[in-house]
């Protein structure tokens, strides 16, 4: 069987199970199908919705379509362990490791933070993405466990009522960007045709002992959440993030992306009380 393949199976009669249907069509063993379903690469399409299907014994109806996106390379991947920082019941705060995804794809979601939470939280409950960190980035991430709470967090982000700070190592001496009167570098432009705003403050400048290069440690606060915002803003200034293989591809990299979300400050959507979560930085 090819390493990567797709199956799209129209259901023409009532009563068959997802497991039986895929076993009869795909050539995969029933055990592999069950494992693939748990890893999120099987979908059911009805007249009303398309969603992941994890229950092997789900009974199908005429008019449904079963989709399977099977990639043995993706399914063999193992997610790194995420660390639970705080469980508030209706939402939780996690320290996402570098290498863990925030969002899955049609090929699977077993390496995502939300799926990790669904499998490891006690009591078990669904998890909804509130915001995203790049796969290579690490640090504080919020997951909601009720759709209402997810909507409240989404509203906070849209209204810029949630403060987010990142610890970022960049190549170069960032003090050249600052003055005594302006100790914080404000970066504003458009990313993906939308306003983007970042605030970078210098913590320290050091010489890397191995490479001999000068590097700077920054505290970066973002007011907007555009894709790769910090990485694009700093690379655009000529200070790419250390370990950034996308926006600093010409440099030899010996470290992972040195970008970590270290602080979240917001009013709790349950109690309304101000709350701060902070990871220890450098």
N, C-alpha and C positions, 0 to 999 in steps of 0.2 A: 504494500500500500504506500502511496506517496506520503512524504513527510507532512505536506500541507495540502488539504483538500476541503471541499465544501459539499454539503448535501442540502437540497431544498426539496422537501417531500410534501406534496399536497395530500391531505387526508380525504379519502373518497367515501369513507363509511364510518359509522360510529362504533366505539367500543374498544379499539386497540389501545395499547399503552405506548407511551413514548419509547420505553426500553425495547419492546418487541418491534416497533416500527423501525427504529434505527438499526437494531440487530439484523433485521431481514433485508435492509437496504444498503447499509454501509460496509459490511464485511468486517466490522470491528467486533471484538469479543464483547460480551455483555459486561464483563468487569471493566474493560476500558471505557465503555460507554458510560457506566455509572460514575467512574472517576472523572471523565470529561464533563459530565453534567454538573458535578459538584464544583468543578473549576470554572464553570460559567461560559462554556462555549456552545451550549445548546439553547435555542430560542423557540418560543411558540408564538405564532402570529394568528390572531383571530380577527373578527370584524371590528373589534373595539380597541385592541392594543397589541403591541409586540413586546415581549419581556423574556428575560432569562428563565429557563425551565430547569429546575434542579431535582424535581421528584420523578424518579424513574417510572413509577407506577401511575403517573398522571394519565387519566383516560382522555383520549382525543375524540373530537367530534368532526363530522363531515364539514368541510369548509375551512378547517384549520390548516395551517402550513407549519411544518417542523423544519427548522434550520439548524444545521450543525456546521460550525467552523472549526475544523480539527487541524491543529498544528502541533505536531509532537514536540517541536523545539520549545514552543511557548508553554505547553502543558508540563514539560519536565522542569521548568524554572521553579526555584524555591525562594519564597520571599524571606528577607531578613526579619528578625524579630522586632516588633514595635513595642515601645514602652508606654504603658498607661500612666499618665500624669495625675489625672483626676476624673472620677466618675460621678457626674451629677445626676445620673438617672436618665433624664431626658436629653442630655448631651454629655459628651466626654471630651477630654483634652488628651492628646497623644504626642509623644516625641517620635516623629516619623524618621526612620533611618534613611540614609542615602541608599538608593537602589530600590526602594519600595515605591510603587506607583500610587498616585492619588486616585486615578480613574482607570477603569479597565477598558477593554475594547471588545468587539464582537468575538474575538478569538479567546477570551477568557478574562477573569477578574480575580483569580486566586492570589495574585501578587500585589493586590491593592490594600491600602490601609483599612478601607471600610469593610472589606471581606474579612480581614484579620480580626477586626473588632467584633463582627458578627459571630465569629467562631470562638473567640476567647473571652468575651465579656460574660459575667455571671450576675444576674440572669441573662440569658441570651435575648437579643432584641435586634430589630433591623437598624441599619446605619445609613445615614444620608450625608452626602458630601456637602460641606458648607463652603469650603474654599480649597484651593489646590496649592501644593508645593511641587516644583519640578522633581522629576524622578531622582536626579542627582543631588538635589538639595535635601537638607534635613531640618528637623526642629518641630516646633509647636504647631499642631493642626487640630482643628475642631471638627468633630463629627456630631450630627444631631441624630436622635433616636425616635423622634416624632416629626411628621411632616410639618406640623404647626411650628415647632421650634426651628426647623430648617428654614422655614419662610421668615421667621423673625430675625435669624442671623443674616439671611440674604438681604433683608431690609436694612440692617445695621451696616453691612458692607456698602450698600448702595448709597446710604446717607453719610458715609465716612464717620460712623459712630464707633468704630472698632479700631483701636490703635495697634499697629503691627511694627515691630522692630526686628531687624536682622543683623547678625554679626557676619561681616564679610571681609575676607582677605583679598586684596587686589595687588597686582604687580605695579610697582612704581611708588614714588613719593607723593602722596596725595596732598601734602601740605602746600604744594604749589597751586592748588585750586582754591585755597582759603586765604583770608586776610584777617587781621585783628578785628576789623569791624564786621566781617562776615565769616564767623567760625563754622557755619554750616553751609554746605554747597546745595543749593536748590536747583533741581533739574526738572524742567518742564518742557514737554514737547508732545507730539502725537505718535502713538503706536497703534497700528492697525486702524488708523483714521479716528482714534479716540484719544482724548486728553490723558496724559500720563504725568504723574508728579511724584518725585522722590526727594528725600532730604538726607544728605550724607554728612556725617560728622566724624572727624578723625579721632581715633583713640590712641594709636601709636604708629611709629614707623620703625621698621627693623631691617637688618640685612640678613637674608637667608644664608645660613652657614654652608649649605651644600652647593647652591647655585651661585652664590655671591650677588644675587639680585636684591634690589631694595623692594620691600613689600610693605603695604600699609593695612592696618586693621581699622575698619570703619563700623560705625553704627548707622544703619540705613533704615529710615522710616518711610513707608510708602503710603501715599494718600489714595492711590488707585491700585488696581490689581490686574494690570495687563500682562499678557503672556510674556514671560522672560523679562519683565520690566527692569529689574535691578541689573541683570546681566547686560541687557541692551544699553541701558543708560550709562553704566560704568565703562563698558567697552567703547561706547561712542565718545567718551571723554578721553580715551587713551589709557584707561586703567582697568583692563579686563580682570575678571574674577579669577583668582588662582584655581587651576584645575578645570577651567571652562573649555571643554573640547569643541564646543560649538562656535563660540564667538572669539576664541583665541586659538584657532586650529593650527596656526603655524608654530606654536611653541611646544616643546617637549613637556609632557605632563607626568609628574610622579605622584600627584595627590588627587584625591577626589575633589569635586567642586566644593570650594570653601565658602559656602553660603548656608547659614543656619538661622532659622526663625527662633529668636530667643525670648520674645516678649509679646504677650497679648493682653490688652486692657479693654474692658467693656463692662456694660451694665448687664448683670445676669438676666436672661430673658424669663426666668422663673420667679425670682424674688425682686428684681430691680436694683439690687445692691451692686455697688461697684466692685469689680473683681479683677485681679491681676495674676497672670501666670508667667513665670520667668524661669528660664534655664540659666545655669551658671555659664558665663562666657569666659573669655581669656582673663 
